[in-house]
Amino acid sequence: DAITYTVKVMKGDKPVSNQEVTFTTTLGKLSNSTEKTDTNGYAKVTLTSTTPGKSLVSARVSDVAVDVKAPEVEFFTTLTIDDGNIEIVGTGVKGKLPTVWLQYGQVNLKASGGNGKYTWRSANPAIASVDASSGQVTLKEKGTTTISVISSDNQTATYTIATPNSLIVPNMSKRVTYNDAVNTCKNFGGKLPSSQNELENVFKAWGAANKYEYYKSSQTIISWVQQTAQDVKSGVASTYDLVKQNPLNNIKASESN
């Protein structure tokens, strides 16, 4: 950002034009070191800095042995969000946001720069909400939204959350049979996981589901997996626990799990 400094030279209550004013600074770069006053007695310069720190600008009018000092200002580094350093709450692993989400999974965004005092906002909290003070994001529904962070020195940085490839939605309301699980997924426009391996990869990416606030009271969250052709003939299916893992096969499809 550029800061503008203005000096007005007066003599006998009247503005003085064409008066040379010398400007100095302790940090940063001035647009000019000297300026002459205009017809209204004003001389202006701008100060910029690529280096963080405090700066004091002084002005001296020619033939006047007095420096006029402006209030000290402070420059900060550019505010950014590191999209390659996103922390998965359930595992502590840092990196890019996974393309498969666990519904209500949470991640911590990290900002740097500015004056270190941040406020976070989400453009669409129905997709992903964010804690205003910590930058912790809760992923809720498939979609895209923008997370913004504003530092109190009035800088803004943004991070775009892209629509995931898929969203894993655990059903915690009650234990259900295989067919009930299939129908529930259809009602939400989804389907059961294709395999235990699919859920294993979710577990590897996100950790145990009860590491997250929404699921913290759950000791087990069992999901049915799509039947194979042989499973259909045998009336069985496989399950996977999003808290304990515990992959099981040959579970009677008519039993609630």
Secondary structure as UniProt FT lines:
FT   STRAND          3..8
FT   STRAND          10..11
FT   TURN            12..13
FT   STRAND          14..15
FT   STRAND          20..25
FT   STRAND          29..30
FT   STRAND          34..36
FT   TURN            39..40
FT   STRAND          42..48
FT   STRAND          53..55
FT   STRAND          57..61
FT   TURN            62..63
FT   STRAND          67..69
FT   STRAND          73..75
FT   STRAND          80..81
FT   TURN            83..84
FT   STRAND          86..88
FT   TURN            89..91
FT   STRAND          94..95
FT   STRAND          100..102
FT   TURN            103..104
FT   STRAND          106..108
FT   STRAND          111..112
FT   TURN            114..115
FT   STRAND          118..122
FT   TURN            125..127
FT   STRAND          128..130
FT   TURN            132..134
FT   STRAND          136..139
FT   STRAND          145..151
FT   TURN            152..153
FT   STRAND          156..161
FT   STRAND          166..168
FT   HELIX           178..187
FT   TURN            188..189
FT   HELIX           196..206
FT   HELIX           209..211
FT   HELIX           213..215
FT   TURN            216..217
FT   STRAND          222..225
FT   HELIX           229..234
FT   STRAND          236..241
FT   TURN            242..244
FT   STRAND          245..252
FT   TURN            253..254
//
